[in-house]
Amino acid sequence: MPLLPRTGGKTMKNNRTHALAWGIAFVGFTTQFGGGFASGAQIYQYFIHYGIWGLVMPFLAQFLMSLFYWYGMRYAFRNKTYDYRSFSDSFYGKFRVVFSNLYEIEYIVMICMAPAVAFATGGATLNKLTGLPYLLCTLVIGIFIFVITLFGTELVRKCSSVLSILIIVGLLLVLVPNIIAQWDTITDSVQRMAAGALPVGSQQSGSFGSALWSACVYGIFQITAIGLMYQHTSKLEEEKDVGRSMIYMFLVDAFVMELAVVGLLAIAFRPELAEYDVPMLLLVQTGVGAKILTPIISILIILGAVSTGVNMIAGIVTRTVNQLEKKQDTVSSSKHRLYSTLSALAFTLLAFAVAQFGLIPLVKRGYSYIGYATMFVIAIPFILHFIADHCKKGASAK
């Protein structure tokens, strides 16, 4: 009898590969979809306020973000640059003195902003949900972020997967019943926007050009956090796994964002929207199952805030630990753990302090400037690098 081929090992390897790709995709998901997305405010600011074009621009924004992530992570995989500083020094070459330091500054500013806003958003929401003091609520958020970050890249990736699933399930529970129950209102909103009407609170022109620019700014702003993604390529076995993970990320992110856009159109023309900082809350309070869905949306905002904080702090912890260990021939596991603990604690406390001492309004103002800085520090150099690579390939082929 001929021996049957042994496929068990190959199947297990494929399963691990796909699981890792999904894990990386979910890190990207939780980095982007924080408290601002869960609240619905981000969706309105960048998409719905631009009228009918807001229905298609999420796909462009997600494609743009996935494309830049893919190019950066592919370079990190090829060159084994698993933290953002070593990536920058290698990628920018002779210009690294300028661009590596510019990105370092930009990332540190993001560390002050994104996790701090996560503390503030998560703490305030937990305070409203439980009635516990704000300081205690932010402390609980901080402990959670610190513990997950402390145990390294693999736990961050697994935690991101779990949080992503919880956020997606929660959004489905909130959005799908309301989309079904308020479908007539949603279609009416679409018709009004197609005729040129703009949602409540919009100060935009509704033109295609302005909507396109907003989607590009959103996508480019999101790639500011690309530095935290490089560490996750260290576990990949093949370059094509980078592309696979980014395809997964695009599919998940685009689907969830488009679902949120459609759902929020149910309240786009409600006058009371002008008084709400959390549009998603108005959706559940005026839709179906308000008593059940109101705490669910609060939990989603907390989960979104925590996931963003974890991913951002994990990125700078990896960079700091790698820098500390760079000049040492050998590093014991206990010393590595000490470096990781101290780094995670320091940056968690930094974000906690910013959230406590009233700096949130100041750092929030810097968000718009970060998007434009990213265009010059990341987007344009990536495009030029891509063009230079293809020119070299074309010349060598001749």
C-alpha positions as CSV (number, residue, x, y, z in Angstrom):
1,M,0.0,0.0,0.0
2,P,1.5,3.4,-0.9
3,L,2.2,5.8,1.9
4,L,-0.2,8.8,2.1
5,P,1.4,12.2,2.2
6,R,1.7,13.7,5.6
7,T,-0.1,17.0,5.5
8,G,-0.7,17.6,9.2
9,G,2.5,19.6,9.7
10,K,1.8,21.8,6.6
11,T,-1.8,22.4,7.8
12,M,-0.7,23.4,11.2
13,K,1.9,25.8,9.7
14,N,-0.7,27.3,7.5
15,N,-3.0,27.8,10.4
16,R,-0.3,29.5,12.4
17,T,0.5,31.7,9.5
18,H,-3.1,32.8,9.0
19,A,-3.5,33.3,12.8
20,L,-0.4,35.5,12.9
21,A,-1.6,37.5,9.9
22,W,-5.0,38.0,11.6
23,G,-3.3,39.0,14.8
24,I,-1.3,41.7,13.0
25,A,-4.4,42.9,11.2
26,F,-6.2,43.2,14.5
27,V,-3.3,45.2,16.0
28,G,-3.8,47.7,13.1
29,F,-7.6,47.6,13.8
30,T,-7.3,48.4,17.5
31,T,-4.7,51.1,16.8
32,Q,-7.1,53.0,14.5
33,F,-10.4,52.3,16.1
34,G,-10.1,53.8,19.5
35,G,-12.5,55.8,21.6
36,G,-12.9,58.5,18.9
37,F,-14.2,55.9,16.4
38,A,-16.4,54.1,18.9
39,S,-18.0,57.4,19.9
40,G,-18.8,58.1,16.3
41,A,-17.2,61.6,16.5
42,Q,-14.3,60.6,14.2
43,I,-16.7,59.2,11.6
44,Y,-18.6,62.5,11.5
45,Q,-15.5,64.7,11.4
46,Y,-13.8,63.0,8.4
47,F,-16.6,61.4,6.4
48,I,-20.3,62.1,7.1
49,H,-19.8,65.9,7.3
50,Y,-18.8,65.7,3.6
51,G,-22.2,64.5,2.4
52,I,-22.9,61.8,0.0
53,W,-19.1,61.2,-0.7
54,G,-18.8,60.0,2.9
55,L,-20.3,56.7,1.8
56,V,-17.4,55.8,-0.4
57,M,-14.4,57.6,1.1
58,P,-13.9,55.1,4.0
59,F,-12.7,52.6,1.4
60,L,-10.2,55.0,0.0
61,A,-8.9,56.0,3.4
62,Q,-8.5,52.3,4.5
63,F,-6.8,51.4,1.2
64,L,-4.3,54.3,1.6
65,M,-3.5,53.3,5.2
66,S,-3.1,49.6,4.3
67,L,-0.9,50.4,1.4
68,F,1.6,52.5,3.5
69,Y,1.5,49.9,6.3
70,W,2.3,47.2,3.8
71,Y,5.3,49.0,2.3
72,G,6.7,50.0,5.7
73,M,6.3,46.5,7.2
74,R,7.7,44.8,4.1
75,Y,10.8,46.9,4.5
76,A,11.0,46.1,8.2
77,F,10.7,42.3,7.4
78,R,13.3,42.4,4.7
79,N,15.8,44.4,6.7
80,K,15.0,43.0,10.2
81,T,14.3,46.4,11.6
82,Y,11.8,45.6,14.3
83,D,11.5,48.9,16.1
84,Y,10.8,52.2,14.6
85,R,14.2,53.7,15.3
86,S,16.2,51.0,13.7
87,F,13.7,51.1,10.8
88,S,14.1,54.9,10.4
89,D,17.9,54.7,10.5
90,S,18.0,52.1,7.8
91,F,15.1,53.4,5.6
92,Y,16.1,57.1,5.5
93,G,19.8,56.3,4.9
94,K,22.0,59.4,4.7
95,F,19.0,61.5,5.6
96,R,18.4,59.6,8.9
97,V,19.9,62.4,11.0
98,V,16.9,64.5,10.0
99,F,14.1,62.1,9.4
100,S,14.8,59.6,12.1
101,N,14.9,62.3,14.7
102,L,11.8,64.0,13.3
103,Y,9.8,60.7,13.5
104,E,11.2,60.1,17.0
105,I,9.8,63.5,18.1
106,E,6.5,62.8,16.3
107,Y,6.1,59.4,17.9
108,I,6.9,60.8,21.4
109,V,4.3,63.5,20.9
110,M,1.8,60.8,19.8
111,I,2.7,58.9,23.0
112,C,1.8,62.0,25.0
113,M,-1.5,62.4,23.0
114,A,-3.0,59.1,22.0
115,P,-2.6,57.1,25.3
116,A,-3.3,60.2,27.3
117,V,-6.6,60.8,25.4
118,A,-7.2,57.0,25.9
119,F,-6.8,57.5,29.7
120,A,-9.1,60.5,29.7
121,T,-11.8,59.0,27.4
122,G,-11.7,55.6,29.0
123,G,-11.6,57.0,32.5
124,A,-14.5,59.5,31.9
125,T,-16.6,56.7,30.3
126,L,-15.9,54.3,33.1
127,N,-16.7,57.0,35.6
128,K,-20.1,57.6,34.0
129,L,-20.7,53.8,33.8
130,T,-19.8,52.9,37.4
131,G,-19.9,56.1,39.4
132,L,-16.4,55.6,40.6
133,P,-14.1,58.6,41.0
134,Y,-12.4,59.7,37.8
135,L,-8.9,59.4,39.2
136,L,-9.6,55.8,40.2
137,C,-11.1,55.0,36.8
138,T,-8.0,56.3,35.0
139,L,-5.8,54.3,37.4
140,V,-7.7,51.1,36.5
141,I,-7.3,51.9,32.8
142,G,-3.5,52.6,33.4
143,I,-3.0,49.3,35.3
144,F,-4.7,47.4,32.5
145,I,-2.5,49.1,29.8
146,F,0.7,48.6,31.8
147,V,0.1,44.9,32.5
148,I,-0.6,44.0,28.9
149,T,2.3,46.1,27.6
150,L,4.7,44.5,30.2
151,F,4.3,41.0,28.7
152,G,5.6,42.0,25.3
153,T,4.6,41.9,21.6
154,E,2.9,38.5,21.5
155,L,0.5,39.3,24.4
156,V,-0.2,42.7,22.8
157,R,-1.0,40.9,19.5
158,K,-3.3,38.4,21.3
159,C,-4.9,41.1,23.4
160,S,-5.6,43.1,20.2
161,S,-7.2,40.1,18.6
162,V,-9.5,39.6,21.6
163,L,-10.3,43.4,21.9
164,S,-10.9,43.6,18.1
165,I,-13.4,40.7,18.2
166,L,-15.2,42.3,21.2
167,I,-15.3,45.7,19.5
168,I,-16.6,44.2,16.3
169,V,-19.2,42.1,18.0
170,G,-20.3,45.1,20.1
171,L,-20.6,47.4,17.1
172,L,-22.6,44.7,15.3
173,L,-25.0,44.5,18.3
174,V,-25.3,48.3,18.3
175,L,-25.5,49.0,14.6
176,V,-27.2,46.1,12.9
177,P,-30.5,46.4,14.9
178,N,-30.6,50.1,14.5
179,I,-29.8,49.9,10.7
180,I,-32.7,47.5,10.3
181,A,-35.1,49.4,12.5
182,Q,-34.2,52.8,11.0
183,W,-33.6,51.8,7.4
184,D,-36.2,54.3,6.1
185,T,-34.5,57.1,7.9
186,I,-31.1,56.1,6.6
187,T,-32.3,55.9,3.0
188,D,-34.0,59.3,3.4
189,S,-30.7,60.7,4.7
190,V,-28.9,59.3,1.6
191,Q,-31.4,60.9,-0.7
192,R,-31.1,64.2,1.0
193,M,-27.3,64.2,0.8
194,A,-27.5,63.1,-2.8
195,A,-29.6,66.2,-3.5
196,G,-26.8,68.3,-1.9
197,A,-28.0,68.6,1.8
198,L,-25.3,68.3,4.5
199,P,-25.7,66.7,7.9
200,V,-26.4,68.7,11.1
201,G,-23.2,70.6,12.3
202,S,-21.4,70.3,8.9
203,Q,-19.5,73.4,7.8
204,Q,-18.1,71.7,4.6
205,S,-18.9,72.4,1.0
206,G,-19.9,68.8,0.1
207,S,-17.6,68.8,-2.9
208,F,-15.8,65.6,-4.1
209,G,-12.5,67.4,-3.8
210,S,-13.0,68.3,-0.1
211,A,-14.2,64.8,0.7
212,L,-11.2,63.3,-1.1
213,W,-8.8,65.5,0.8
214,S,-10.4,64.7,4.1
215,A,-10.1,60.9,3.4
216,C,-6.5,61.3,2.5
217,V,-5.7,63.4,5.6
218,Y,-7.4,60.7,7.7
219,G,-5.5,57.9,6.1
220,I,-2.2,59.7,6.3
221,F,-2.8,60.8,9.9
222,Q,-3.4,57.1,10.9
223,I,0.0,56.0,9.5
224,T,1.7,58.1,12.2
225,A,1.4,55.0,14.3
226,I,3.1,52.8,11.8
227,G,6.2,52.6,14.0
228,L,4.3,50.3,16.5
229,M,3.6,47.8,13.7
230,Y,7.2,46.9,12.8
231,Q,7.8,44.8,15.9
232,H,5.1,42.4,14.8
233,T,7.0,41.4,11.6
234,S,9.6,39.6,13.6
235,K,7.5,36.5,13.9
236,L,6.6,36.3,10.2
237,E,8.2,33.5,8.1
238,E,7.6,34.8,4.6
239,E,7.3,38.3,3.0
240,K,3.9,37.4,1.5
241,D,2.6,37.2,5.0
242,V,2.9,41.0,5.3
243,G,0.6,41.4,2.3
244,R,-1.8,38.8,3.7
245,S,-2.1,40.6,7.0
246,M,-2.7,44.0,5.3
247,I,-5.4,42.5,3.1
248,Y,-7.1,41.2,6.2
249,M,-6.7,44.6,7.9
250,F,-8.2,46.4,5.0
251,L,-11.2,44.1,4.8
252,V,-12.0,44.3,8.5
253,D,-11.4,48.1,8.8
254,A,-13.3,49.0,5.7
255,F,-16.3,46.8,6.6
256,V,-16.5,48.1,10.2
257,M,-16.1,51.8,9.2
258,E,-18.7,51.6,6.4
259,L,-21.1,49.9,8.7
260,A,-20.6,52.7,11.2
261,V,-21.2,55.4,8.5
262,V,-24.4,53.7,7.3
263,G,-25.7,53.3,10.9
264,L,-24.9,56.9,11.9
265,L,-26.9,58.3,8.9
266,A,-30.0,57.5,10.9
267,I,-29.3,60.6,13.1
268,A,-27.4,62.7,10.5
269,F,-30.3,65.2,10.2
270,R,-31.6,65.1,13.8
271,P,-31.4,68.7,15.2
272,E,-30.3,67.4,18.7
273,L,-27.2,65.9,17.2
274,A,-25.6,69.4,17.6
275,E,-25.7,68.9,21.3
276,Y,-24.0,65.5,21.4
277,D,-20.2,64.9,21.6
278,V,-20.9,61.2,21.3
279,P,-23.1,60.7,18.2
280,M,-23.2,56.9,18.7
281,L,-24.9,57.5,22.0
282,L,-27.7,59.5,20.3
283,L,-28.1,56.7,17.8
284,V,-28.7,54.1,20.6
285,Q,-30.9,56.4,22.7
286,T,-33.2,57.2,19.8
287,G,-33.1,53.8,18.2
288,V,-34.0,50.3,19.5
289,G,-32.8,48.6,22.7
290,A,-31.6,51.8,24.4
291,K,-31.4,50.3,27.9
292,I,-29.2,47.5,26.7
293,L,-27.2,49.2,24.0
294,T,-26.2,52.3,26.0
295,P,-23.9,50.4,28.4
296,I,-22.6,48.4,25.4
297,I,-21.5,51.6,23.6
298,S,-19.9,52.8,26.8
299,I,-17.9,49.6,27.1
300,L,-16.9,49.9,23.4
301,I,-15.5,53.3,24.0
302,I,-13.5,52.0,27.0
303,L,-12.2,49.0,25.0
304,G,-11.3,51.2,22.0
305,A,-9.4,53.7,24.3
306,V,-7.5,50.9,26.1
307,S,-6.5,49.1,22.8
308,T,-5.1,52.3,21.4
309,G,-3.1,53.0,24.5
310,V,-1.7,49.5,24.7
311,N,-0.5,49.5,21.1
312,M,1.1,53.0,21.2
313,I,3.0,52.3,24.5
314,A,4.1,48.9,23.3
315,G,5.7,50.5,20.3
316,I,7.9,52.8,22.2
317,V,8.7,50.2,24.9
318,T,10.1,47.9,22.1
319,R,12.2,50.8,20.7
320,T,13.5,51.8,24.2
321,V,14.5,48.2,25.2
322,N,16.2,47.6,21.9
323,Q,18.2,50.8,22.3
324,L,19.2,49.8,25.9
325,E,20.3,46.4,24.8
326,K,22.0,47.5,21.6
327,K,25.5,48.1,23.1
328,Q,25.5,45.0,25.2
329,D,27.0,41.7,24.0
330,T,24.6,39.6,26.0
331,V,21.4,40.4,27.9
332,S,20.0,38.1,30.5
333,S,16.2,37.4,30.5
334,S,16.0,39.0,33.9
335,K,17.7,42.2,32.7
336,H,15.4,42.2,29.6
337,R,12.4,41.9,31.8
338,L,13.7,44.8,34.0
339,Y,14.2,47.1,31.0
340,S,10.7,46.2,29.7
341,T,9.1,46.8,33.1
342,L,10.8,50.2,33.7
343,S,10.0,51.4,30.1
344,A,6.4,50.3,30.3
345,L,6.0,51.9,33.7
346,A,7.6,55.2,32.6
347,F,5.6,55.7,29.5
348,T,2.3,54.6,31.1
349,L,2.9,57.1,33.9
350,L,3.7,59.8,31.4
351,A,0.4,59.2,29.6
352,F,-1.4,59.0,33.0
353,A,0.1,62.3,34.1
354,V,-0.9,64.1,30.9
355,A,-4.5,62.9,31.4
356,Q,-4.5,64.1,35.0
357,F,-3.0,67.5,34.8
358,G,-5.2,69.2,32.3
359,L,-3.0,68.9,29.2
360,I,-5.6,67.1,27.1
361,P,-7.0,70.3,25.4
362,L,-3.4,71.3,24.5
363,V,-2.4,68.0,23.0
364,K,-5.7,67.6,21.2
365,R,-4.9,70.8,19.4
366,G,-1.8,69.1,18.1
367,Y,-3.6,66.3,16.4
368,S,-4.2,68.3,13.2
369,Y,-0.6,69.3,13.0
370,I,0.5,65.7,13.5
371,G,-1.4,64.7,10.3
372,Y,0.5,67.3,8.2
373,A,3.9,66.4,9.8
374,T,3.2,62.8,8.9
375,M,2.8,63.8,5.3
376,F,6.4,65.1,5.2
377,V,8.0,62.6,7.6
378,I,6.4,59.4,6.3
379,A,4.1,59.7,3.3
380,I,6.3,61.7,0.9
381,P,9.6,59.8,1.8
382,F,7.7,56.5,1.4
383,I,6.5,57.5,-2.0
384,L,10.0,58.7,-3.1
385,H,11.6,55.5,-1.7
386,F,9.1,53.4,-3.7
387,I,9.8,55.3,-6.9
388,A,13.6,55.0,-6.3
389,D,13.3,51.3,-5.8
390,H,11.4,50.7,-9.0
391,C,13.8,52.9,-10.9
392,K,16.7,50.8,-9.7
393,K,14.9,47.6,-10.6
394,G,14.2,49.0,-14.1
395,A,17.9,50.0,-14.6
396,S,19.2,46.6,-13.4
397,A,16.8,44.8,-15.7
398,K,18.2,46.7,-18.7
